[in-house]
């Protein structure tokens, strides 16, 4: 249900697939999942079906990481592979939502964990996984754990806790082919391990601007990453944590360095449950660790110290740098609500694309009028109780630039905030999109309107990235008294929002939503994945930001027979060549202000060359002789 701008701007087509934008509206929605749906009648985002992450590549294809439960598993009504009770599910669509491929990851058991997707825009998709293989060679019913249709983890042959067995390794870095979803390679993070020492805390990674992967990994006793890491024998029920850098190396992701981090705590539970996020700013060599110190969705708090200083509150943000083997804490912030039983969490952290500013999102628990602080910053008091969703901007020194919380909760839902599962954010040009779930909230002049006793619906809040002012609220109406939320968000190459989450019965029940009402395509009312696009424009494989003249670019000769030359006033970064029907036929990276593209292998005709410089993106029509 749209709560703001209703008038559509006129749609102007410049070239096939190139356009000027219009007002945002829901464009399409689809679902994925199995009949079982969840581990219980409620919802637990660690275990139940939901979209965990979304990424968009340079061709405007979208990739989704989700969980999927057993019985009648399907993606938009088409049956998909299922290995056991619950699996990880990776799939891709084009920018119109058409399914390109899907891949199920799992085997016997329900202990497959992964939370992030990274793309190198050179055919590689990466996920960091924590997988407990529960398939035993002496049990005929065991299903070996699959990374794709043909690549598996060996069945466990060890019959005791002290025998080395390749099948008991739990930490893996996986690379998939973005064209078809096939596994390219799997890198076990551990060395030889036994059942007693099989634990590996592997959930967090971040790809920098040079496509290197940075990860925070926890290991028990042993030698790991090909000898790069040696953990003392005393670490049998807890982890030593390391900051590991994988050099891109043409997509091989070679382990290059491992620095011991001053982290203690998270004994046995680790960070693998999706409560902790990391970020790296390579322009200032600063890392961020953000999340909450809770072992599960509703379990008790766990001990956690960084740099020998305990984190005393539930939700925290720590900034630190690494120089050689020296780790230096820059600053830390914790949410202080004054509550003895907090329910606070930082769900998401992203970096500003144009500066070293960062944005975080989450929620905190407090009574109406109570004073709540984040470091030295104090949130404004509000008149409603319980959970408060928030988005905040900080500079690299940890100073709060602005913070925005929901301004109110309509009386129809008893003036109590809602404990949503995952509130994720994304930058979209000059705005921040905040996706979560709410049972009725007000942001600026926009309000969700719901009847008394209704439960949560998905909500997207658009904020000005420099001031935090509310631009719009867009929410999805569902049937009465069900819990439905957004849990992931991304932006495509045209500035449109791609979102995902979970629902329980129906979505888009308002006739004005522009999307037909979507009902579960399985027979029970447990959670089901859904994904949708909130778009201001039609789908495009290309985009135009400046003309060649404005960007200081020259293309010659045009028409071209063999080699096209490019001259630029700014540093060139990459190019893509598209046919007249928008099929990508060439692509590559560029480094200098002058470059040449060999087009001799292309047939004669009209092509569109998309060139990215350090300051602009330009699409030029090229005639091939």
DOBADO-900529 format. One record per residue (C-alpha): x, y, z; residue number from 1. Coordinates in steps of 0.25 Angstrom, whole numbers, always signed. Example, Ala and Ser with C-alpha at 12.3 -4.5 7.8 and 13.67 -1.06 7.14 Angstrom:
2
{{+49; -18; +31}; 1}
{{+55; -4; +29}; 2}
***
This chain:
625
{{+0; +0; +0}; 1}
{{+6; +13; -4}; 2}
{{+5; +25; +6}; 3}
{{+11; +36; -2}; 4}
{{+13; +42; -16}; 5}
{{+2; +37; -25}; 6}
{{+4; +45; -38}; 7}
{{+12; +38; -48}; 8}
{{+22; +45; -56}; 9}
{{+22; +43; -71}; 10}
{{+32; +32; -76}; 11}
{{+41; +36; -87}; 12}
{{+49; +26; -95}; 13}
{{+63; +31; -100}; 14}
{{+68; +18; -106}; 15}
{{+63; +3; -105}; 16}
{{+64; +1; -90}; 17}
{{+69; +15; -86}; 18}
{{+59; +24; -79}; 19}
{{+56; +35; -69}; 20}
{{+49; +31; -56}; 21}
{{+35; +32; -51}; 22}
{{+29; +31; -37}; 23}
{{+32; +18; -29}; 24}
{{+21; +7; -29}; 25}
{{+21; -8; -26}; 26}
{{+25; -14; -40}; 27}
{{+24; -29; -37}; 28}
{{+25; -40; -26}; 29}
{{+28; -55; -25}; 30}
{{+30; -65; -15}; 31}
{{+39; -77; -11}; 32}
{{+39; -88; +0}; 33}
{{+34; -101; +5}; 34}
{{+21; -106; +12}; 35}
{{+28; -108; +25}; 36}
{{+32; -93; +25}; 37}
{{+38; -92; +40}; 38}
{{+42; -99; +52}; 39}
{{+30; -95; +60}; 40}
{{+17; -87; +59}; 41}
{{+24; -74; +62}; 42}
{{+36; -68; +54}; 43}
{{+51; -70; +57}; 44}
{{+59; -63; +46}; 45}
{{+71; -71; +50}; 46}
{{+64; -84; +45}; 47}
{{+51; -80; +38}; 48}
{{+49; -77; +23}; 49}
{{+53; -63; +19}; 50}
{{+61; -55; +9}; 51}
{{+75; -53; +16}; 52}
{{+82; -45; +6}; 53}
{{+80; -39; -8}; 54}
{{+91; -34; -18}; 55}
{{+90; -28; -32}; 56}
{{+101; -29; -42}; 57}
{{+106; -20; -53}; 58}
{{+96; -26; -63}; 59}
{{+84; -23; -54}; 60}
{{+82; -38; -50}; 61}
{{+78; -40; -36}; 62}
{{+83; -51; -26}; 63}
{{+76; -56; -14}; 64}
{{+81; -64; -2}; 65}
{{+69; -70; +6}; 66}
{{+66; -82; +15}; 67}
{{+56; -93; +10}; 68}
{{+48; -104; +17}; 69}
{{+43; -117; +13}; 70}
{{+31; -122; +5}; 71}
{{+26; -116; -8}; 72}
{{+38; -107; -9}; 73}
{{+37; -97; -21}; 74}
{{+41; -84; -27}; 75}
{{+30; -76; -33}; 76}
{{+22; -89; -34}; 77}
{{+33; -98; -40}; 78}
{{+38; -109; -32}; 79}
{{+53; -108; -27}; 80}
{{+63; -118; -21}; 81}
{{+61; -121; -6}; 82}
{{+71; -130; +2}; 83}
{{+65; -131; +16}; 84}
{{+57; -123; +26}; 85}
{{+63; -109; +23}; 86}
{{+74; -104; +13}; 87}
{{+80; -91; +9}; 88}
{{+74; -86; -4}; 89}
{{+82; -78; -15}; 90}
{{+75; -73; -27}; 91}
{{+75; -62; -38}; 92}
{{+66; -54; -46}; 93}
{{+67; -44; -57}; 94}
{{+63; -29; -54}; 95}
{{+48; -33; -58}; 96}
{{+48; -44; -48}; 97}
{{+49; -55; -57}; 98}
{{+56; -67; -51}; 99}
{{+70; -70; -57}; 100}
{{+74; -82; -48}; 101}
{{+73; -87; -34}; 102}
{{+83; -95; -25}; 103}
{{+80; -103; -12}; 104}
{{+91; -104; -2}; 105}
{{+89; -115; +9}; 106}
{{+88; -129; +13}; 107}
{{+83; -137; +25}; 108}
{{+80; -128; +37}; 109}
{{+76; -113; +38}; 110}
{{+90; -107; +41}; 111}
{{+94; -99; +29}; 112}
{{+96; -84; +31}; 113}
{{+100; -73; +22}; 114}
{{+96; -58; +23}; 115}
{{+103; -50; +12}; 116}
{{+105; -50; -4}; 117}
{{+117; -43; -10}; 118}
{{+119; -41; -25}; 119}
{{+132; -39; -33}; 120}
{{+124; -35; -46}; 121}
{{+133; -44; -53}; 122}
{{+124; -56; -53}; 123}
{{+127; -60; -38}; 124}
{{+117; -60; -26}; 125}
{{+123; -63; -12}; 126}
{{+116; -67; +1}; 127}
{{+123; -71; +14}; 128}
{{+116; -83; +20}; 129}
{{+116; -90; +34}; 130}
{{+110; -104; +31}; 131}
{{+109; -116; +40}; 132}
{{+109; -128; +32}; 133}
{{+100; -139; +39}; 134}
{{+101; -150; +28}; 135}
{{+108; -162; +33}; 136}
{{+113; -173; +24}; 137}
{{+108; -184; +34}; 138}
{{+94; -178; +33}; 139}
{{+87; -182; +19}; 140}
{{+77; -171; +21}; 141}
{{+87; -160; +21}; 142}
{{+88; -150; +10}; 143}
{{+101; -144; +8}; 144}
{{+102; -129; +8}; 145}
{{+102; -123; -6}; 146}
{{+108; -109; -10}; 147}
{{+101; -112; -24}; 148}
{{+96; -124; -31}; 149}
{{+110; -130; -32}; 150}
{{+119; -125; -22}; 151}
{{+117; -130; -8}; 152}
{{+124; -131; +6}; 153}
{{+128; -146; +9}; 154}
{{+119; -154; +18}; 155}
{{+125; -155; +32}; 156}
{{+132; -168; +34}; 157}
{{+138; -165; +48}; 158}
{{+132; -173; +60}; 159}
{{+138; -165; +71}; 160}
{{+141; -151; +75}; 161}
{{+156; -151; +73}; 162}
{{+158; -157; +59}; 163}
{{+161; -147; +48}; 164}
{{+150; -147; +37}; 165}
{{+149; -138; +25}; 166}
{{+134; -139; +26}; 167}
{{+133; -132; +39}; 168}
{{+139; -118; +35}; 169}
{{+128; -107; +36}; 170}
{{+134; -94; +30}; 171}
{{+135; -92; +15}; 172}
{{+136; -80; +6}; 173}
{{+128; -84; -7}; 174}
{{+129; -78; -21}; 175}
{{+117; -79; -31}; 176}
{{+116; -76; -46}; 177}
{{+106; -65; -47}; 178}
{{+102; -70; -61}; 179}
{{+97; -83; -57}; 180}
{{+98; -85; -42}; 181}
{{+108; -96; -42}; 182}
{{+119; -97; -32}; 183}
{{+133; -92; -37}; 184}
{{+140; -96; -24}; 185}
{{+139; -98; -10}; 186}
{{+150; -95; +0}; 187}
{{+150; -102; +14}; 188}
{{+155; -92; +24}; 189}
{{+159; -102; +34}; 190}
{{+171; -112; +34}; 191}
{{+169; -126; +39}; 192}
{{+159; -126; +50}; 193}
{{+152; -136; +58}; 194}
{{+137; -136; +63}; 195}
{{+142; -130; +76}; 196}
{{+148; -119; +69}; 197}
{{+139; -117; +57}; 198}
{{+133; -104; +61}; 199}
{{+137; -92; +52}; 200}
{{+131; -78; +54}; 201}
{{+129; -74; +39}; 202}
{{+118; -64; +36}; 203}
{{+124; -50; +33}; 204}
{{+131; -45; +20}; 205}
{{+132; -32; +13}; 206}
{{+138; -29; -1}; 207}
{{+146; -17; -3}; 208}
{{+147; -8; -15}; 209}
{{+159; -17; -21}; 210}
{{+150; -29; -19}; 211}
{{+158; -35; -8}; 212}
{{+150; -42; +3}; 213}
{{+151; -38; +18}; 214}
{{+146; -48; +28}; 215}
{{+145; -50; +43}; 216}
{{+147; -64; +46}; 217}
{{+147; -72; +59}; 218}
{{+155; -85; +60}; 219}
{{+157; -96; +70}; 220}
{{+170; -103; +73}; 221}
{{+178; -107; +61}; 222}
{{+185; -102; +48}; 223}
{{+175; -96; +38}; 224}
{{+175; -88; +25}; 225}
{{+187; -96; +19}; 226}
{{+196; -93; +31}; 227}
{{+193; -78; +32}; 228}
{{+186; -80; +45}; 229}
{{+191; -88; +57}; 230}
{{+181; -89; +69}; 231}
{{+187; -94; +83}; 232}
{{+182; -107; +88}; 233}
{{+175; -100; +99}; 234}
{{+164; -95; +90}; 235}
{{+155; -107; +91}; 236}
{{+141; -101; +94}; 237}
{{+144; -86; +90}; 238}
{{+150; -79; +78}; 239}
{{+162; -71; +75}; 240}
{{+157; -60; +65}; 241}
{{+165; -55; +53}; 242}
{{+163; -44; +43}; 243}
{{+166; -52; +30}; 244}
{{+168; -45; +16}; 245}
{{+166; -53; +3}; 246}
{{+173; -47; -9}; 247}
{{+164; -46; -21}; 248}
{{+175; -52; -30}; 249}
{{+166; -53; -42}; 250}
{{+155; -59; -34}; 251}
{{+163; -70; -27}; 252}
{{+162; -63; -13}; 253}
{{+175; -67; -8}; 254}
{{+177; -66; +7}; 255}
{{+187; -55; +9}; 256}
{{+188; -51; +23}; 257}
{{+182; -54; +37}; 258}
{{+183; -45; +49}; 259}
{{+179; -49; +63}; 260}
{{+167; -41; +68}; 261}
{{+166; -37; +83}; 262}
{{+152; -44; +83}; 263}
{{+148; -53; +95}; 264}
{{+134; -58; +98}; 265}
{{+123; -64; +89}; 266}
{{+127; -78; +95}; 267}
{{+121; -89; +88}; 268}
{{+110; -80; +82}; 269}
{{+120; -72; +73}; 270}
{{+115; -61; +64}; 271}
{{+109; -70; +53}; 272}
{{+94; -67; +56}; 273}
{{+94; -55; +48}; 274}
{{+94; -45; +59}; 275}
{{+107; -39; +56}; 276}
{{+112; -31; +43}; 277}
{{+125; -25; +38}; 278}
{{+129; -14; +29}; 279}
{{+143; -9; +24}; 280}
{{+146; +5; +19}; 281}
{{+159; +3; +10}; 282}
{{+160; +18; +8}; 283}
{{+164; +20; +23}; 284}
{{+167; +5; +27}; 285}
{{+156; +4; +37}; 286}
{{+148; -8; +41}; 287}
{{+134; -8; +48}; 288}
{{+128; -19; +56}; 289}
{{+113; -17; +59}; 290}
{{+102; -25; +65}; 291}
{{+97; -31; +78}; 292}
{{+103; -41; +88}; 293}
{{+92; -51; +89}; 294}
{{+93; -66; +85}; 295}
{{+80; -67; +78}; 296}
{{+67; -60; +75}; 297}
{{+62; -60; +89}; 298}
{{+73; -66; +98}; 299}
{{+81; -60; +109}; 300}
{{+93; -50; +106}; 301}
{{+107; -56; +105}; 302}
{{+120; -50; +109}; 303}
{{+128; -42; +99}; 304}
{{+140; -34; +100}; 305}
{{+148; -26; +90}; 306}
{{+162; -21; +93}; 307}
{{+160; -27; +107}; 308}
{{+149; -17; +110}; 309}
{{+135; -24; +112}; 310}
{{+123; -20; +104}; 311}
{{+113; -17; +115}; 312}
{{+100; -14; +107}; 313}
{{+93; -23; +97}; 314}
{{+95; -15; +84}; 315}
{{+109; -9; +80}; 316}
{{+117; -3; +69}; 317}
{{+133; -4; +70}; 318}
{{+142; +3; +60}; 319}
{{+157; -2; +59}; 320}
{{+169; -2; +50}; 321}
{{+180; -12; +47}; 322}
{{+194; -9; +44}; 323}
{{+202; -21; +42}; 324}
{{+199; -30; +54}; 325}
{{+195; -18; +62}; 326}
{{+180; -16; +65}; 327}
{{+176; -3; +70}; 328}
{{+162; +1; +75}; 329}
{{+158; +15; +70}; 330}
{{+144; +16; +77}; 331}
{{+132; +8; +82}; 332}
{{+117; +11; +84}; 333}
{{+107; +4; +91}; 334}
{{+92; +6; +92}; 335}
{{+88; +9; +107}; 336}
{{+73; +8; +110}; 337}
{{+75; +6; +125}; 338}
{{+67; -7; +124}; 339}
{{+71; -19; +132}; 340}
{{+66; -28; +121}; 341}
{{+69; -21; +108}; 342}
{{+64; -25; +94}; 343}
{{+73; -16; +85}; 344}
{{+80; -20; +72}; 345}
{{+88; -13; +61}; 346}
{{+83; -21; +49}; 347}
{{+91; -14; +37}; 348}
{{+103; -5; +35}; 349}
{{+107; +1; +21}; 350}
{{+117; +11; +16}; 351}
{{+114; +24; +9}; 352}
{{+118; +22; -6}; 353}
{{+123; +36; -6}; 354}
{{+130; +38; +7}; 355}
{{+135; +30; +19}; 356}
{{+122; +32; +26}; 357}
{{+114; +20; +31}; 358}
{{+99; +17; +33}; 359}
{{+94; +7; +43}; 360}
{{+80; +2; +46}; 361}
{{+73; -6; +57}; 362}
{{+64; -5; +68}; 363}
{{+64; -3; +83}; 364}
{{+54; -5; +95}; 365}
{{+50; +6; +104}; 366}
{{+38; +11; +112}; 367}
{{+31; +24; +107}; 368}
{{+39; +37; +110}; 369}
{{+51; +29; +115}; 370}
{{+65; +34; +112}; 371}
{{+73; +25; +103}; 372}
{{+87; +28; +98}; 373}
{{+97; +23; +88}; 374}
{{+110; +26; +93}; 375}
{{+109; +41; +96}; 376}
{{+97; +43; +87}; 377}
{{+83; +43; +93}; 378}
{{+71; +39; +85}; 379}
{{+59; +48; +85}; 380}
{{+48; +44; +95}; 381}
{{+35; +38; +89}; 382}
{{+22; +35; +94}; 383}
{{+21; +20; +91}; 384}
{{+26; +8; +98}; 385}
{{+34; -4; +95}; 386}
{{+43; -5; +82}; 387}
{{+47; +7; +74}; 388}
{{+53; +5; +60}; 389}
{{+64; +14; +56}; 390}
{{+74; +18; +45}; 391}
{{+86; +26; +48}; 392}
{{+98; +33; +41}; 393}
{{+111; +34; +47}; 394}
{{+125; +40; +42}; 395}
{{+137; +31; +43}; 396}
{{+141; +37; +56}; 397}
{{+128; +31; +62}; 398}
{{+121; +45; +63}; 399}
{{+106; +44; +61}; 400}
{{+102; +53; +49}; 401}
{{+87; +49; +50}; 402}
{{+77; +39; +55}; 403}
{{+63; +36; +51}; 404}
{{+53; +28; +59}; 405}
{{+39; +25; +57}; 406}
{{+31; +37; +61}; 407}
{{+19; +30; +66}; 408}
{{+10; +18; +67}; 409}
{{-5; +19; +64}; 410}
{{-14; +17; +76}; 411}
{{-21; +6; +68}; 412}
{{-9; -3; +71}; 413}
{{-9; +0; +86}; 414}
{{+3; +10; +85}; 415}
{{+14; -1; +86}; 416}
{{+25; -3; +76}; 417}
{{+28; -16; +69}; 418}
{{+40; -25; +71}; 419}
{{+43; -27; +56}; 420}
{{+53; -38; +52}; 421}
{{+63; -31; +42}; 422}
{{+63; -16; +38}; 423}
{{+73; -15; +27}; 424}
{{+77; -2; +20}; 425}
{{+83; +1; +6}; 426}
{{+88; +14; +0}; 427}
{{+81; +18; -13}; 428}
{{+88; +31; -18}; 429}
{{+84; +42; -9}; 430}
{{+75; +34; +0}; 431}
{{+75; +22; +10}; 432}
{{+64; +11; +9}; 433}
{{+61; +4; +22}; 434}
{{+53; -9; +20}; 435}
{{+47; -16; +32}; 436}
{{+33; -20; +38}; 437}
{{+23; -12; +46}; 438}
{{+9; -13; +52}; 439}
{{+7; +1; +50}; 440}
{{+17; +13; +51}; 441}
{{+18; +27; +47}; 442}
{{+30; +34; +40}; 443}
{{+29; +49; +38}; 444}
{{+16; +52; +32}; 445}
{{+14; +37; +27}; 446}
{{+6; +27; +35}; 447}
{{+3; +12; +34}; 448}
{{-12; +11; +36}; 449}
{{-16; -3; +42}; 450}
{{-28; -8; +50}; 451}
{{-27; -11; +65}; 452}
{{-21; -24; +68}; 453}
{{-14; -25; +54}; 454}
{{+0; -31; +53}; 455}
{{+13; -27; +45}; 456}
{{+13; -23; +30}; 457}
{{+26; -21; +22}; 458}
{{+30; -6; +21}; 459}
{{+40; +2; +14}; 460}
{{+44; +16; +19}; 461}
{{+52; +25; +10}; 462}
{{+61; +35; +16}; 463}
{{+69; +47; +11}; 464}
{{+84; +42; +13}; 465}
{{+89; +55; +18}; 466}
{{+78; +60; +27}; 467}
{{+70; +47; +31}; 468}
{{+57; +54; +27}; 469}
{{+46; +45; +23}; 470}
{{+44; +45; +7}; 471}
{{+33; +34; +7}; 472}
{{+27; +22; +14}; 473}
{{+23; +10; +5}; 474}
{{+16; -2; +12}; 475}
{{+10; -15; +7}; 476}
{{-4; -19; +13}; 477}
{{-6; -33; +17}; 478}
{{-18; -41; +22}; 479}
{{-22; -38; +37}; 480}
{{-14; -43; +49}; 481}
{{-2; -49; +41}; 482}
{{+13; -46; +43}; 483}
{{+20; -42; +30}; 484}
{{+33; -34; +28}; 485}
{{+44; -29; +20}; 486}
{{+57; -35; +24}; 487}
{{+66; -32; +12}; 488}
{{+68; -20; +2}; 489}
{{+77; -16; -10}; 490}
{{+77; -5; -21}; 491}
{{+78; -9; -36}; 492}
{{+85; -1; -46}; 493}
{{+73; +8; -49}; 494}
{{+71; +12; -35}; 495}
{{+60; +3; -32}; 496}
{{+58; -5; -19}; 497}
{{+58; -20; -19}; 498}
{{+53; -25; -6}; 499}
{{+51; -39; +1}; 500}
{{+45; -45; +14}; 501}
{{+35; -54; +19}; 502}
{{+20; -55; +19}; 503}
{{+10; -65; +25}; 504}
{{-3; -65; +17}; 505}
{{-6; -53; +7}; 506}
{{+1; -41; +2}; 507}
{{-2; -29; -6}; 508}
{{-17; -29; -2}; 509}
{{-19; -15; -5}; 510}
{{-25; -13; -19}; 511}
{{-16; +0; -21}; 512}
{{-3; -7; -19}; 513}
{{-2; -10; -34}; 514}
{{+2; -25; -31}; 515}
{{-9; -36; -31}; 516}
{{-11; -42; -17}; 517}
{{-1; -53; -14}; 518}
{{-5; -65; -6}; 519}
{{+3; -76; -1}; 520}
{{+5; -87; -12}; 521}
{{+7; -98; -1}; 522}
{{-4; -103; +8}; 523}
{{+0; -98; +22}; 524}
{{+1; -84; +28}; 525}
{{+16; -85; +32}; 526}
{{+26; -75; +27}; 527}
{{+29; -74; +12}; 528}
{{+40; -65; +5}; 529}
{{+35; -54; -4}; 530}
{{+43; -44; -12}; 531}
{{+38; -32; -19}; 532}
{{+42; -19; -27}; 533}
{{+38; -5; -23}; 534}
{{+42; +2; -36}; 535}
{{+41; +16; -42}; 536}
{{+44; +11; -56}; 537}
{{+43; +0; -65}; 538}
{{+54; -11; -66}; 539}
{{+67; -7; -72}; 540}
{{+80; -14; -75}; 541}
{{+87; +0; -78}; 542}
{{+87; +13; -71}; 543}
{{+91; +27; -75}; 544}
{{+96; +37; -65}; 545}
{{+104; +47; -74}; 546}
{{+106; +50; -89}; 547}
{{+120; +47; -94}; 548}
{{+123; +62; -96}; 549}
{{+119; +65; -81}; 550}
{{+128; +54; -76}; 551}
{{+139; +57; -85}; 552}
{{+139; +45; -93}; 553}
{{+143; +42; -108}; 554}
{{+140; +30; -116}; 555}
{{+147; +28; -129}; 556}
{{+146; +23; -140}; 557}
{{+131; +22; -140}; 558}
{{+127; +14; -149}; 559}
{{+138; +5; -145}; 560}
{{+143; -8; -152}; 561}
{{+153; -14; -142}; 562}
{{+158; -6; -130}; 563}
{{+151; +5; -124}; 564}
{{+159; +16; -116}; 565}
{{+154; +23; -104}; 566}
{{+160; +36; -98}; 567}
{{+155; +41; -85}; 568}
{{+158; +53; -76}; 569}
{{+156; +44; -64}; 570}
{{+161; +30; -60}; 571}
{{+154; +19; -67}; 572}
{{+149; +7; -59}; 573}
{{+141; -2; -67}; 574}
{{+133; -5; -80}; 575}
{{+121; -13; -85}; 576}
{{+117; -15; -99}; 577}
{{+102; -18; -102}; 578}
{{+95; -23; -115}; 579}
{{+83; -15; -120}; 580}
{{+74; -25; -113}; 581}
{{+82; -22; -100}; 582}
{{+90; -35; -99}; 583}
{{+104; -33; -93}; 584}
{{+114; -37; -103}; 585}
{{+127; -31; -97}; 586}
{{+132; -26; -84}; 587}
{{+145; -23; -77}; 588}
{{+153; -14; -67}; 589}
{{+160; -2; -70}; 590}
{{+171; +6; -63}; 591}
{{+176; +18; -70}; 592}
{{+170; +30; -77}; 593}
{{+172; +24; -91}; 594}
{{+168; +10; -95}; 595}
{{+165; +2; -107}; 596}
{{+154; -9; -109}; 597}
{{+155; -20; -119}; 598}
{{+142; -21; -126}; 599}
{{+147; -29; -138}; 600}
{{+140; -42; -133}; 601}
{{+126; -35; -134}; 602}
{{+117; -36; -145}; 603}
{{+113; -23; -153}; 604}
{{+102; -15; -146}; 605}
{{+98; -5; -135}; 606}
{{+104; -7; -121}; 607}
{{+103; +1; -108}; 608}
{{+116; +3; -101}; 609}
{{+114; +6; -86}; 610}
{{+127; +12; -80}; 611}
{{+129; +15; -65}; 612}
{{+139; +25; -61}; 613}
{{+143; +29; -47}; 614}
{{+133; +40; -47}; 615}
{{+122; +36; -57}; 616}
{{+115; +26; -66}; 617}
{{+113; +28; -81}; 618}
{{+106; +20; -91}; 619}
{{+110; +22; -106}; 620}
{{+104; +17; -118}; 621}
{{+114; +10; -127}; 622}
{{+113; +5; -141}; 623}
{{+121; -7; -145}; 624}
{{+125; -9; -159}; 625}
***
